[in-house]
């Protein structure tokens, strides 16, 4: 799934958090700021603060799946049996792109393509 | 230790100098600034008085806003990157303790509560990570 498709998917899934905005012919994603009525440019693929806000929106059930998915995305492990502290650190230290991938996979919005 | 004190302690550990809180000109919050050990490079100084552009010198580099560790996960991520193998292990234990509000304890590789522990630490906030980093680096006062 290419970066643009990931940004579009997350904006569509969380309209209260993000919107896509067309400006000067370019499409960009903006973060919706509550109570302020304005929006700021944002890139959930590179901004951990943005992905953290999405994490907070997950339901308990989604969160369980998300943690398991994040383990696989960051370490390639599929179960908790063999996790050592280096694996745990990789999860804690996951990048915004890894977190976004895990979120989209959790929500079944990840589309496997030849590029990814 | 206040979030501001933690912010300054971590910045100083990263090489920032002369860190201090100054009155802000735009709001009531203090402006926490210092000398950045690796500031963005200034290529050319273009004086406002219309005189010729010149090369920068040391005095052109001034105080900058400290990374906002208590609220910025991206700034925290950069510091996490610098931890040694031993510090990473300690960091996990501190973060686990802080996020679960439990006393600091040893974490064993095959501890049965690993998924439960990760539940809390994987999405820890910037403030929780800052506290864990300051404690890991033995900067907590």
gemmi code that builds the backbone of each chain (N, CA, C; Angstrom):
import gemmi

chains = {
    "A": [
        ("UNK", (0.860, -1.183, 0.000), (0.000, 0.000, 0.000), (0.897, 1.234, 0.000)),
        ("UNK", (0.757, 2.072, -0.983), (1.681, 3.206, -1.068), (1.313, 4.315, -0.064)),
        ("UNK", (2.255, 5.223, 0.197), (2.031, 6.245, 1.231), (0.758, 7.069, 1.019)),
        ("UNK", (0.508, 7.455, -0.228), (-0.683, 8.281, -0.495), (-1.967, 7.528, -0.151)),
        ("UNK", (-1.991, 6.240, -0.508), (-3.179, 5.429, -0.217), (-3.355, 5.268, 1.299)),
        ("UNK", (-2.246, 5.143, 2.015), (-2.324, 5.018, 3.476), (-2.867, 6.301, 4.097)),
        ("UNK", (-2.377, 7.432, 3.626), (-2.857, 8.724, 4.159), (-4.351, 8.894, 3.876)),
        ("UNK", (-4.742, 8.554, 2.663), (-6.155, 8.704, 2.296), (-7.029, 7.776, 3.145)),
        ("UNK", (-6.559, 6.551, 3.370), (-7.352, 5.575, 4.135), (-7.536, 6.026, 5.578)),
        ("UNK", (-6.471, 6.556, 6.172), (-6.574, 6.957, 7.586), (-7.456, 8.208, 7.715)),
        ("UNK", (-7.372, 9.097, 6.746), (-8.209, 10.305, 6.786), (-9.685, 9.936, 6.650)),
        ("UNK", (-9.949, 8.950, 5.818), (-11.332, 8.519, 5.604), (-11.860, 7.794, 6.846)),
        ("UNK", (-10.986, 7.031, 7.496), (-11.423, 6.259, 8.671), (-11.617, 7.133, 9.910)),
        ("UNK", (-10.880, 8.249, 9.979), (-10.976, 9.107, 11.168), (-11.226, 10.562, 10.766)),
        ("UNK", (-12.447, 10.828, 10.267), (-12.743, 12.190, 9.798), (-12.751, 13.231, 10.917)),
        ("UNK", (-12.911, 12.749, 12.166), (-12.876, 13.720, 13.267), (-11.445, 14.177, 13.550)),
        ("UNK", (-10.482, 13.358, 13.131), (-9.083, 13.702, 13.387), (-8.414, 14.356, 12.181)),
        ("UNK", (-8.710, 13.816, 11.000), (-8.000, 14.284, 9.803), (-8.960, 14.566, 8.652)),
        ("UNK", (-8.510, 15.453, 7.789), (-9.228, 15.675, 6.544), (-8.210, 15.805, 5.425)),
        ("UNK", (-8.615, 15.420, 4.246), (-7.739, 15.720, 3.113), (-8.207, 17.042, 2.535)),
        ("UNK", (-7.249, 17.837, 2.165), (-7.563, 19.179, 1.701), (-6.786, 19.444, 0.420)),
        ("UNK", (-7.458, 19.977, -0.523), (-6.793, 20.253, -1.784), (-6.371, 21.712, -1.820)),
        ("UNK", (-5.109, 21.925, -2.107), (-4.612, 23.295, -2.092), (-3.558, 23.457, -3.184)),
        ("UNK", (-3.696, 24.443, -3.985), (-2.755, 24.715, -5.071), (-2.520, 23.467, -5.930)),
        ("UNK", (-3.549, 22.674, -6.089), (-3.405, 21.496, -6.925), (-2.830, 20.291, -6.206)),
        ("UNK", (-2.325, 20.484, -4.979), (-1.797, 19.358, -4.221), (-2.826, 18.915, -3.194)),
        ("UNK", (-2.848, 17.635, -2.942), (-3.738, 17.147, -1.910), (-2.909, 16.913, -0.641)),
        ("UNK", (-3.323, 17.439, 0.455), (-2.577, 17.220, 1.688), (-3.548, 16.835, 2.793)),
        ("UNK", (-2.997, 16.230, 3.834), (-3.844, 15.823, 4.942), (-3.685, 16.873, 6.053)),
        ("UNK", (-4.783, 17.210, 6.669), (-4.699, 18.201, 7.740), (-5.311, 17.634, 9.009)),
        ("UNK", (-4.786, 18.081, 10.126), (-5.282, 17.626, 11.417), (-6.353, 18.594, 11.869)),
        ("UNK", (-7.477, 18.050, 12.257), (-8.576, 18.896, 12.698), (-8.345, 19.265, 14.158)),
        ("UNK", (-8.307, 20.535, 14.439), (-8.079, 20.979, 15.825), (-9.409, 21.365, 16.443)),
        ("UNK", (-9.749, 20.614, 17.460), (-11.045, 20.839, 18.100), (-11.134, 22.242, 18.699)),
        ("UNK", (-12.299, 22.818, 18.634), (-12.615, 24.118, 19.234), (-11.896, 25.304, 18.591)),
        ("UNK", (-11.006, 25.033, 17.685), (-10.276, 26.149, 17.098), (-10.795, 26.484, 15.698)),
        ("UNK", (-11.467, 25.513, 15.101), (-12.058, 25.779, 13.799), (-11.042, 25.903, 12.677)),
        ("UNK", (-9.787, 25.637, 12.980), (-8.800, 25.682, 11.899), (-8.069, 24.349, 11.800)),
        ("UNK", (-7.270, 24.205, 10.786), (-6.616, 22.926, 10.562), (-5.132, 23.138, 10.291)),
        ("UNK", (-4.334, 22.170, 10.703), (-2.898, 22.293, 10.448), (-2.426, 21.106, 9.606)),
        ("UNK", (-1.437, 21.343, 8.742), (-0.918, 20.249, 7.936), (-0.341, 19.154, 8.825)),
        ("UNK", (-0.489, 17.948, 8.413), (-0.055, 16.851, 9.251), (0.213, 15.625, 8.391)),
        ("UNK", (1.167, 14.812, 8.806), (1.463, 13.605, 8.054), (1.528, 12.411, 9.003)),
        ("UNK", (0.450, 11.636, 9.071), (0.424, 10.502, 10.004), (1.500, 9.449, 9.701)),
        ("UNK", (2.080, 9.525, 8.526), (3.150, 8.571, 8.196), (4.475, 8.948, 8.839)),
        ("UNK", (4.585, 10.209, 9.244), (5.851, 10.672, 9.810), (5.706, 11.350, 11.159)),
        ("UNK", (4.487, 11.441, 11.647), (4.264, 12.186, 12.887), (3.687, 11.269, 13.967)),
        ("UNK", (4.520, 10.966, 14.961), (4.082, 10.070, 16.034), (2.955, 10.667, 16.869)),
        ("UNK", (2.909, 12.001, 16.945), (1.832, 12.619, 17.716), (0.478, 12.378, 17.029)),
        ("UNK", (0.497, 12.349, 15.702), (-0.743, 12.096, 14.952), (-1.182, 10.640, 15.116)),
        ("UNK", (-0.234, 9.700, 15.000), (-0.631, 8.293, 15.137), (-1.085, 7.997, 16.570)),
        ("UNK", (-0.507, 8.706, 17.535), (-0.918, 8.498, 18.927), (-2.389, 8.883, 19.120)),
        ("UNK", (-2.796, 9.928, 18.433), (-4.207, 10.332, 18.549), (-5.136, 9.291, 17.945)),
        ("UNK", (-4.674, 8.642, 16.882), (-5.485, 7.569, 16.293), (-5.560, 6.393, 17.268)),
        ("UNK", (-4.434, 6.046, 17.883), (-4.403, 4.936, 18.846), (-5.441, 5.149, 19.948)),
        ("UNK", (-5.583, 6.388, 20.363), (-6.536, 6.687, 21.444), (-7.991, 6.472, 21.020)),
        ("UNK", (-8.224, 6.464, 19.704), (-9.588, 6.291, 19.201), (-9.976, 4.817, 19.072)),
        ("UNK", (-9.010, 3.910, 19.176), (-9.315, 2.488, 18.998), (-10.150, 1.963, 20.161)),
        ("UNK", (-11.059, 1.067, 19.846), (-11.840, 0.428, 20.905), (-10.937, -0.592, 21.610)),
        ("UNK", (-11.401, -1.105, 22.734), (-10.613, -2.071, 23.491), (-10.284, -3.302, 22.634)),
        ("UNK", (-11.296, -3.758, 21.904), (-11.122, -4.938, 21.053), (-10.111, -4.669, 19.931)),
        ("UNK", (-10.234, -3.487, 19.328), (-9.300, -3.111, 18.264), (-7.889, -2.963, 18.826)),
        ("UNK", (-7.817, -2.457, 20.048), (-6.504, -2.226, 20.659), (-5.749, -3.539, 20.875)),
        ("UNK", (-6.471, -4.570, 21.283), (-5.848, -5.889, 21.484), (-5.242, -6.375, 20.161)),
        ("UNK", (-6.032, -6.257, 19.094), (-5.552, -6.681, 17.776), (-4.379, -5.793, 17.324)),
        ("UNK", (-4.487, -4.521, 17.636), (-3.446, -3.563, 17.243), (-2.095, -3.925, 17.867)),
        ("UNK", (-2.108, -4.258, 19.145), (-0.853, -4.589, 19.837), (-0.220, -5.829, 19.204)),
        ("UNK", (-1.034, -6.837, 18.909), (-0.508, -8.042, 18.256), (0.038, -7.709, 16.859)),
        ("UNK", (-0.682, -6.860, 16.145), (-0.258, -6.489, 14.790), (1.020, -5.664, 14.830)),
        ("UNK", (1.103, -4.778, 15.811), (2.304, -3.939, 15.928), (3.529, -4.808, 16.226)),
        ("UNK", (3.337, -5.859, 17.006), (4.443, -6.786, 17.284), (4.949, -7.386, 15.972)),
        ("UNK", (4.025, -7.816, 15.131), (4.417, -8.440, 13.854), (5.076, -7.418, 12.931)),
        ("UNK", (4.504, -6.224, 12.874), (5.048, -5.194, 11.978), (6.464, -4.799, 12.388)),
        ("UNK", (6.703, -4.693, 13.700), (8.007, -4.203, 14.152), (9.054, -5.301, 14.296)),
        ("UNK", (8.636, -6.531, 14.554), (9.628, -7.581, 14.844), (9.500, -8.815, 13.962)),
        ("UNK", (8.439, -8.873, 13.188), (8.143, -10.073, 12.383), (7.725, -11.272, 13.224)),
        ("UNK", (7.612, -11.087, 14.540), (7.157, -12.187, 15.403), (5.636, -12.269, 15.335)),
        ("UNK", (5.130, -13.476, 15.480), (3.680, -13.651, 15.410), (3.070, -14.067, 16.741)),
        ("UNK", (3.933, -14.348, 17.722), (3.385, -14.673, 19.044), (4.292, -14.097, 20.116)),
        ("UNK", (3.779, -14.060, 21.333), (4.501, -13.433, 22.426), (5.540, -14.357, 23.063)),
        ("UNK", (5.491, -15.639, 22.689), (6.341, -16.628, 23.342), (7.822, -16.301, 23.329)),
        ("UNK", (8.313, -15.778, 22.213), (9.754, -15.594, 22.081), (10.205, -14.146, 22.271)),
        ("UNK", (9.334, -13.304, 22.747), (9.720, -11.893, 22.822), (10.717, -11.637, 23.939)),
        ("UNK", (11.785, -10.965, 23.576), (12.763, -10.514, 24.566), (12.665, -9.017, 24.707)),
        ("UNK", (13.512, -8.428, 25.554), (13.347, -6.986, 25.765), (13.703, -6.168, 24.526)),
        ("UNK", (14.557, -6.714, 23.637), (14.869, -5.985, 22.396), (13.623, -5.886, 21.500)),
        ("UNK", (12.844, -6.967, 21.496), (11.597, -6.949, 20.705), (10.599, -5.956, 21.305)),
        ("UNK", (10.512, -5.996, 22.616), (9.591, -5.070, 23.292), (10.014, -3.628, 22.996)),
        ("UNK", (11.346, -3.405, 23.012), (11.820, -2.050, 22.727), (11.449, -1.646, 21.302)),
        ("UNK", (11.613, -2.564, 20.358), (11.259, -2.247, 18.967), (9.800, -1.816, 18.861)),
        ("UNK", (8.950, -2.463, 19.636), (7.530, -2.097, 19.638), (7.295, -0.727, 20.246)),
        ("UNK", (7.917, -0.532, 21.398), (7.748, 0.760, 22.088), (8.237, 1.889, 21.197)),
        ("UNK", (9.331, 1.584, 20.473), (10.033, 2.585, 19.675), (9.547, 2.597, 18.219)),
        ("UNK", (8.395, 1.978, 17.964), (7.869, 1.905, 16.587), (7.750, 3.290, 15.967)),
        ("UNK", (8.046, 3.371, 14.683), (7.939, 4.658, 13.985), (6.462, 4.943, 13.658)),
        ("UNK", (6.221, 6.148, 13.204), (4.848, 6.517, 12.822), (4.373, 5.646, 11.657)),
        ("UNK", (5.255, 5.368, 10.715), (4.868, 4.558, 9.554), (4.499, 3.135, 9.982)),
        ("UNK", (5.274, 2.573, 10.919), (4.964, 1.222, 11.411), (3.630, 1.212, 12.153)),
        ("UNK", (3.400, 2.238, 12.954), (2.142, 2.319, 13.710), (0.958, 2.485, 12.757)),
        ("UNK", (1.154, 3.315, 11.743), (0.052, 3.512, 10.783), (-0.266, 2.209, 10.053)),
        ("UNK", (0.783, 1.474, 9.677), (0.558, 0.181, 9.008), (-0.230, -0.760, 9.930)),
        ("UNK", (0.170, -0.811, 11.209), (-0.524, -1.690, 12.157), (-1.973, -1.249, 12.373)),
        ("UNK", (-2.198, 0.046, 12.402), (-3.569, 0.554, 12.581), (-4.437, 0.154, 11.381)),
        ("UNK", (-3.905, 0.377, 10.185), (-4.686, 0.045, 8.986), (-4.945, -1.453, 8.890)),
        ("UNK", (-3.970, -2.263, 9.281), (-4.169, -3.714, 9.275), (-5.183, -4.122, 10.340)),
        ("UNK", (-5.137, -3.474, 11.483), (-6.106, -3.756, 12.547), (-7.525, -3.486, 12.073)),
        ("UNK", (-7.682, -2.413, 11.325), (-9.013, -2.007, 10.872), (-9.393, -2.647, 9.530)),
        ("UNK", (-8.555, -3.596, 9.091), (-8.771, -4.271, 7.808), (-8.852, -3.285, 6.644)),
        ("UNK", (-8.042, -2.241, 6.736), (-8.015, -1.249, 5.661), (-6.735, -1.344, 4.832)),
        ("UNK", (-5.881, -2.273, 5.215), (-4.599, -2.419, 4.511), (-4.823, -3.200, 3.228)),
        ("UNK", (-4.390, -2.626, 2.139), (-4.538, -3.293, 0.852), (-3.146, -3.660, 0.358)),
        ("UNK", (-2.905, -4.949, 0.231), (-1.601, -5.401, -0.244), (-1.471, -5.072, -1.725)),
        ("UNK", (-0.377, -4.417, -2.084), (-0.171, -4.128, -3.505), (1.232, -4.548, -3.884)),
        ("UNK", (1.526, -4.463, -5.164), (2.865, -4.859, -5.628), (3.956, -3.962, -5.069)),
        ("UNK", (3.579, -2.701, -4.782), (4.575, -1.749, -4.296), (4.979, -2.024, -2.864)),
        ("UNK", (4.039, -2.613, -2.043), (4.352, -2.740, -0.620), (4.909, -4.112, -0.287)),
    ],
    "B": [
        ("UNK", (9.655, 15.919, 40.396), (10.369, 16.709, 39.370), (9.336, 17.176, 38.334)),
        ("UNK", (9.260, 18.473, 38.102), (8.225, 19.004, 37.207), (8.532, 18.644, 35.750)),
        ("UNK", (7.503, 18.657, 34.897), (7.756, 18.373, 33.478), (8.792, 19.331, 32.869)),
        ("UNK", (8.780, 20.587, 33.322), (9.740, 21.560, 32.785), (11.166, 21.180, 33.198)),
        ("UNK", (11.304, 20.763, 34.473), (12.631, 20.371, 34.973), (13.116, 19.110, 34.244)),
        ("UNK", (12.186, 18.181, 33.974), (12.553, 16.964, 33.232), (12.987, 17.332, 31.810)),
        ("UNK", (12.247, 18.275, 31.228), (12.557, 18.704, 29.855), (13.969, 19.283, 29.773)),
        ("UNK", (14.295, 20.126, 30.768), (15.620, 20.753, 30.783), (16.702, 19.700, 31.047)),
        ("UNK", (16.424, 18.791, 31.995), (17.428, 17.766, 32.339), (17.758, 16.899, 31.125)),
        ("UNK", (16.719, 16.512, 30.386), (16.965, 15.647, 29.225), (17.689, 16.418, 28.116)),
        ("UNK", (17.292, 17.664, 27.924), (17.954, 18.481, 26.892), (19.430, 18.662, 27.238)),
        ("UNK", (19.720, 18.919, 28.512), (21.119, 19.103, 28.913), (21.909, 17.820, 28.705)),
        ("UNK", (21.257, 16.690, 28.961), (21.931, 15.403, 28.731), (22.223, 15.199, 27.248)),
        ("UNK", (21.448, 15.873, 26.404), (21.639, 15.770, 24.955), (22.578, 16.855, 24.426)),
        ("UNK", (23.148, 17.642, 25.355), (24.165, 18.611, 24.949), (23.721, 20.051, 24.890)),
        ("UNK", (22.441, 20.311, 25.187), (21.990, 21.703, 25.199), (22.652, 22.412, 26.376)),
        ("UNK", (22.977, 23.694, 26.214), (23.646, 24.440, 27.285), (22.844, 25.685, 27.664)),
        ("UNK", (23.125, 26.174, 28.856), (22.523, 27.418, 29.355), (21.001, 27.395, 29.272)),
        ("UNK", (20.438, 26.225, 29.578), (18.980, 26.098, 29.482), (18.310, 26.855, 30.631)),
        ("UNK", (17.283, 27.566, 30.321), (16.525, 28.254, 31.366), (15.147, 28.670, 30.858)),
        ("UNK", (14.282, 28.942, 31.823), (12.944, 29.422, 31.487), (12.958, 30.946, 31.509)),
        ("UNK", (12.449, 31.540, 30.452), (12.366, 33.017, 30.382), (10.910, 33.402, 30.141)),
        ("UNK", (10.550, 34.625, 30.504), (9.175, 35.057, 30.232), (8.915, 35.047, 28.727)),
        ("UNK", (7.762, 34.533, 28.353), (7.431, 34.486, 26.939), (6.828, 35.813, 26.498)),
        ("UNK", (7.059, 36.173, 25.251), (6.474, 37.413, 24.736), (5.091, 37.173, 24.150)),
        ("UNK", (4.708, 35.886, 24.000), (3.411, 35.623, 23.348), (2.340, 35.050, 24.269)),
        ("UNK", (2.736, 34.410, 25.373), (1.707, 33.939, 26.311), (2.279, 33.842, 27.732)),
        ("UNK", (1.471, 33.313, 28.641), (1.872, 33.279, 30.046), (2.874, 32.171, 30.355)),
        ("UNK", (2.963, 31.217, 29.455), (3.883, 30.103, 29.696), (5.317, 30.571, 29.505)),
        ("UNK", (6.229, 30.082, 30.359), (7.625, 30.499, 30.170), (8.208, 29.923, 28.879)),
        ("UNK", (9.145, 30.647, 28.327), (9.847, 30.171, 27.126), (11.090, 29.430, 27.599)),
        ("UNK", (11.123, 28.134, 27.387), (12.251, 27.336, 27.855), (13.223, 27.162, 26.702)),
        ("UNK", (14.389, 27.752, 26.877), (15.313, 27.808, 25.754), (16.733, 27.495, 26.195)),
        ("UNK", (17.591, 27.340, 25.225), (18.991, 27.077, 25.506), (19.783, 27.119, 24.212)),
        ("UNK", (21.063, 26.773, 24.342), (21.924, 26.766, 23.164), (21.948, 25.360, 22.581)),
        ("UNK", (21.489, 25.261, 21.363), (21.393, 23.977, 20.670), (22.796, 23.476, 20.304)),
        ("UNK", (23.151, 22.236, 20.692), (24.493, 21.745, 20.346), (24.683, 21.539, 18.840)),
        ("UNK", (23.597, 21.334, 18.144), (23.739, 21.183, 16.682), (22.633, 21.967, 15.978)),
        ("UNK", (22.779, 23.294, 15.979), (21.729, 24.127, 15.367), (21.713, 23.947, 13.846)),
        ("UNK", (20.581, 24.326, 13.270), (20.515, 24.339, 11.810), (21.599, 25.281, 11.289)),
        ("UNK", (22.252, 24.882, 10.243), (23.350, 25.692, 9.705), (22.798, 26.932, 9.009)),
        ("UNK", (23.370, 28.085, 9.383), (23.013, 29.335, 8.688), (24.015, 29.490, 7.547)),
        ("UNK", (23.525, 29.648, 6.358), (24.458, 29.733, 5.224), (24.917, 31.163, 4.959)),
        ("UNK", (23.978, 32.084, 5.025), (24.319, 33.467, 4.713), (23.511, 34.402, 5.609)),
        ("UNK", (24.143, 35.472, 6.056), (23.426, 36.494, 6.813), (23.112, 37.649, 5.858)),
        ("UNK", (21.836, 37.988, 5.778), (21.446, 39.121, 4.934), (21.009, 40.246, 5.875)),
        ("UNK", (21.845, 41.226, 6.107), (21.528, 42.291, 7.081), (20.284, 43.082, 6.684)),
        ("UNK", (19.539, 43.515, 7.702), (18.308, 44.283, 7.447), (18.612, 45.682, 6.927)),
        ("UNK", (19.823, 46.179, 7.214), (20.134, 47.562, 6.819), (20.533, 47.696, 5.345)),
        ("UNK", (20.422, 46.622, 4.620), (20.709, 46.695, 3.184), (22.173, 46.474, 2.833)),
        ("UNK", (23.048, 46.311, 3.853), (24.462, 46.065, 3.533), (24.648, 44.672, 2.938)),
        ("UNK", (25.823, 44.406, 2.455), (26.071, 43.175, 1.701), (25.889, 41.918, 2.539)),
        ("UNK", (25.382, 40.862, 1.936), (25.298, 39.579, 2.643), (26.680, 39.134, 3.100)),
        ("UNK", (26.727, 38.425, 4.223), (28.017, 37.959, 4.740), (27.890, 36.539, 5.265)),
        ("UNK", (29.052, 35.950, 5.515), (29.076, 34.609, 6.106), (28.705, 34.721, 7.587)),
        ("UNK", (28.081, 33.714, 8.174), (27.708, 33.801, 9.601), (28.906, 33.618, 10.521)),
        ("UNK", (28.822, 34.155, 11.723), (29.828, 33.868, 12.749), (29.103, 33.342, 13.991)),
        ("UNK", (29.878, 33.040, 15.040), (29.302, 32.385, 16.221), (28.159, 33.189, 16.855)),
        ("UNK", (28.280, 34.504, 16.807), (27.280, 35.326, 17.480), (25.921, 35.299, 16.780)),
        ("UNK", (25.893, 34.781, 15.566), (24.616, 34.716, 14.853), (23.745, 33.563, 15.344)),
        ("UNK", (24.364, 32.656, 16.108), (23.596, 31.535, 16.660), (23.154, 31.902, 18.073)),
        ("UNK", (21.869, 31.858, 18.322), (21.378, 32.279, 19.635), (20.566, 31.211, 20.326)),
        ("UNK", (19.764, 31.649, 21.276), (18.933, 30.717, 22.038), (17.809, 30.162, 21.168)),
        ("UNK", (17.546, 28.896, 21.367), (16.457, 28.242, 20.639), (15.519, 27.561, 21.635)),
        ("UNK", (14.291, 27.348, 21.207), (13.340, 26.627, 22.049), (13.788, 25.182, 22.222)),
        ("UNK", (13.765, 24.698, 23.453), (14.135, 23.306, 23.710), (13.118, 22.363, 23.068)),
        ("UNK", (13.541, 21.157, 22.682), (12.547, 20.175, 22.227), (11.464, 20.027, 23.282)),
        ("UNK", (10.214, 19.933, 22.841), (9.103, 19.908, 23.804), (8.811, 18.464, 24.226)),
        ("UNK", (9.765, 17.870, 24.898), (9.662, 16.452, 25.260), (8.353, 16.062, 25.964)),
        ("UNK", (7.808, 16.888, 26.869), (6.598, 16.431, 27.581), (5.385, 16.199, 26.681)),
        ("UNK", (5.384, 16.809, 25.489), (4.206, 16.632, 24.621), (4.549, 16.159, 23.207)),
        ("UNK", (5.830, 16.034, 22.902), (6.193, 15.716, 21.516), (6.838, 14.330, 21.399)),
        ("UNK", (6.051, 13.383, 20.908), (6.544, 12.007, 20.760), (7.676, 11.909, 19.731)),
        ("UNK", (7.691, 12.802, 18.760), (8.763, 12.753, 17.760), (10.112, 13.113, 18.391)),
        ("UNK", (10.102, 14.078, 19.299), (11.336, 14.465, 20.001), (11.800, 13.324, 20.911)),
        ("UNK", (10.849, 12.692, 21.576), (11.166, 11.559, 22.452), (11.764, 10.408, 21.634)),
        ("UNK", (11.182, 10.166, 20.465), (11.631, 9.064, 19.596), (13.127, 9.210, 19.262)),
        ("UNK", (13.545, 10.448, 19.035), (14.960, 10.686, 18.709), (15.868, 10.335, 19.872)),
        ("UNK", (15.398, 10.609, 21.092), (16.220, 10.289, 22.273), (16.250, 8.774, 22.494)),
        ("UNK", (15.110, 8.125, 22.319), (15.052, 6.662, 22.492), (16.072, 5.965, 21.585)),
        ("UNK", (16.231, 6.527, 20.412), (17.162, 5.975, 19.422), (18.593, 5.890, 19.965)),
        ("UNK", (18.924, 6.800, 20.881), (20.311, 6.896, 21.365), (20.606, 5.946, 22.527)),
        ("UNK", (19.587, 5.278, 23.046), (19.807, 4.443, 24.229), (20.656, 3.220, 23.883)),
        ("UNK", (21.536, 2.862, 24.817), (22.336, 1.650, 24.644), (21.452, 0.434, 24.931)),
        ("UNK", (21.983, -0.734, 24.664), (21.235, -1.969, 24.897), (20.800, -2.086, 26.364)),
        ("UNK", (21.727, -1.787, 27.262), (21.414, -1.887, 28.694), (20.378, -0.840, 29.096)),
        ("UNK", (20.532, 0.361, 28.534), (19.579, 1.437, 28.861), (18.182, 1.115, 28.333)),
        ("UNK", (18.122, 0.441, 27.186), (16.813, 0.076, 26.622), (16.061, -0.843, 27.576)),
        ("UNK", (16.798, -1.781, 28.155), (16.160, -2.730, 29.073), (15.635, -1.994, 30.309)),
        ("UNK", (16.470, -1.118, 30.822), (16.080, -0.331, 31.996), (14.885, 0.576, 31.671)),
        ("UNK", (14.917, 1.144, 30.481), (13.853, 2.043, 30.023), (12.502, 1.315, 29.984)),
        ("UNK", (12.526, 0.082, 29.498), (11.284, -0.707, 29.443), (10.727, -0.913, 30.855)),
        ("UNK", (11.617, -1.219, 31.786), (11.162, -1.467, 33.165), (10.570, -0.189, 33.766)),
        ("UNK", (11.272, 0.930, 33.547), (10.754, 2.196, 34.087), (9.411, 2.553, 33.440)),
        ("UNK", (9.350, 2.382, 32.116), (8.125, 2.750, 31.411), (6.963, 1.861, 31.855)),
        ("UNK", (7.280, 0.597, 32.058), (6.268, -0.342, 32.542), (5.765, 0.086, 33.921)),
        ("UNK", (6.700, 0.437, 34.779), (6.350, 0.862, 36.135), (5.498, 2.137, 36.114)),
        ("UNK", (5.888, 3.091, 35.281), (5.190, 4.393, 35.229), (3.792, 4.254, 34.619)),
        ("UNK", (3.698, 3.512, 33.524), (2.398, 3.416, 32.846), (1.392, 2.575, 33.630)),
        ("UNK", (1.903, 1.615, 34.403), (0.983, 0.763, 35.162), (0.855, 1.225, 36.609)),
        ("UNK", (1.583, 2.297, 36.937), (1.540, 2.835, 38.287), (1.877, 1.754, 39.322)),
        ("UNK", (2.898, 0.993, 38.971), (3.335, -0.070, 39.873), (4.777, 0.216, 40.286)),
        ("UNK", (5.200, -0.344, 41.419), (6.570, -0.101, 41.832), (7.564, -0.640, 40.805)),
        ("UNK", (8.710, -0.020, 40.737), (9.771, -0.458, 39.841), (10.166, -1.883, 40.207)),
        ("UNK", (10.151, -2.771, 39.245), (10.533, -4.149, 39.547), (11.268, -4.743, 38.350)),
        ("UNK", (11.931, -5.839, 38.607), (12.668, -6.478, 37.523), (11.697, -7.091, 36.535)),
        ("UNK", (12.066, -6.962, 35.260), (11.256, -7.579, 34.226), (12.056, -8.752, 33.665)),
        ("UNK", (11.481, -9.933, 33.690), (12.186, -11.104, 33.198), (11.718, -11.437, 31.793)),
        ("UNK", (12.638, -11.975, 31.017), (12.384, -12.243, 29.595), (11.082, -13.014, 29.384)),
        ("UNK", (10.890, -14.028, 30.172), (9.710, -14.861, 29.951), (8.582, -14.563, 30.945)),
        ("UNK", (8.574, -13.352, 31.400), (7.544, -12.980, 32.367), (6.165, -13.205, 31.752)),
        ("UNK", (5.299, -13.816, 32.507), (4.007, -14.215, 31.944), (3.115, -13.020, 31.611)),
        ("UNK", (3.416, -11.850, 32.169), (2.523, -10.717, 31.886), (3.038, -9.834, 30.746)),
        ("UNK", (3.893, -10.389, 29.876), (4.450, -9.584, 28.788), (3.386, -8.875, 27.937)),
        ("UNK", (2.405, -9.593, 27.388), (1.418, -8.882, 26.564), (0.671, -7.822, 27.365)),
        ("UNK", (0.384, -8.123, 28.603), (-0.314, -7.184, 29.464), (0.536, -5.930, 29.688)),
        ("UNK", (1.836, -6.149, 29.927), (2.750, -5.034, 30.151), (2.861, -4.192, 28.879)),
        ("UNK", (2.967, -4.875, 27.729), (3.121, -4.161, 26.464), (1.874, -3.354, 26.139)),
        ("UNK", (0.739, -3.852, 26.562), (-0.522, -3.139, 26.391), (-0.374, -1.672, 26.830)),
        ("UNK", (0.308, -1.505, 27.962), (0.458, -0.151, 28.506), (1.624, 0.607, 27.865)),
        ("UNK", (2.746, -0.064, 27.698), (3.941, 0.680, 27.282), (3.972, 1.026, 25.797)),
        ("UNK", (3.345, 0.217, 24.958), (3.455, 0.438, 23.506), (2.885, 1.779, 23.075)),
        ("UNK", (1.867, 2.251, 23.797), (1.266, 3.526, 23.423), (1.424, 4.566, 24.542)),
        ("UNK", (2.535, 4.457, 25.258), (2.807, 5.419, 26.335), (2.858, 6.840, 25.783)),
        ("UNK", (2.443, 7.782, 26.595), (2.454, 9.184, 26.159), (3.875, 9.752, 26.210)),
        ("UNK", (4.025, 10.923, 25.634), (5.332, 11.586, 25.648), (5.754, 11.891, 27.090)),
        ("UNK", (4.817, 12.318, 27.924), (5.150, 12.661, 29.320), (5.624, 11.424, 30.082)),
        ("UNK", (4.962, 10.289, 29.849), (5.377, 9.051, 30.524), (6.751, 8.617, 30.031)),
        ("UNK", (6.982, 8.735, 28.737), (8.284, 8.350, 28.173), (9.388, 9.277, 28.685)),
        ("UNK", (9.069, 10.560, 28.803), (10.060, 11.510, 29.313), (10.486, 11.127, 30.731)),
        ("UNK", (9.490, 10.842, 31.573), (9.809, 10.452, 32.953), (10.682, 9.189, 32.970)),
        ("UNK", (10.315, 8.216, 32.117), (11.092, 6.969, 32.067), (12.515, 7.227, 31.571)),
        ("UNK", (12.651, 8.117, 30.597), (13.984, 8.422, 30.075), (14.845, 9.112, 31.131)),
        ("UNK", (14.235, 10.066, 31.822), (14.991, 10.805, 32.855), (15.434, 9.843, 33.956)),
        ("UNK", (14.567, 8.902, 34.324), (14.929, 7.928, 35.359), (15.960, 6.927, 34.835)),
        ("UNK", (15.811, 6.521, 33.594), (16.775, 5.582, 33.001), (18.169, 6.187, 32.967)),
        ("UNK", (18.229, 7.467, 32.618), (19.518, 8.141, 32.499), (20.007, 8.691, 33.837)),
        ("UNK", (19.294, 8.306, 34.896), (19.699, 8.680, 36.256), (19.749, 10.194, 36.444)),
        ("UNK", (18.789, 10.875, 35.856), (18.762, 12.342, 35.955), (17.665, 12.819, 36.892)),
        ("UNK", (16.913, 11.866, 37.436), (15.773, 12.221, 38.285), (16.258, 12.798, 39.608)),
        ("UNK", (15.730, 13.962, 39.949), (16.135, 14.605, 41.208), (14.943, 14.626, 42.158)),
    ],
}
model = gemmi.Model(1)
for chain_id, residues in chains.items():
    chain = gemmi.Chain(chain_id)
    for i, (resn, *xyz) in enumerate(residues, 1):
        res = gemmi.Residue()
        res.name, res.seqid = resn, gemmi.SeqId(i, " ")
        for name, pos in zip(("N", "CA", "C"), xyz):
            atom = gemmi.Atom()
            atom.name, atom.element = name, gemmi.Element(name[0])
            atom.pos, atom.b_iso = gemmi.Position(*pos), 0.0
            res.add_atom(atom)
        chain.add_residue(res)
    model.add_chain(chain)
structure = gemmi.Structure()
structure.add_model(model)
structure.setup_entities()
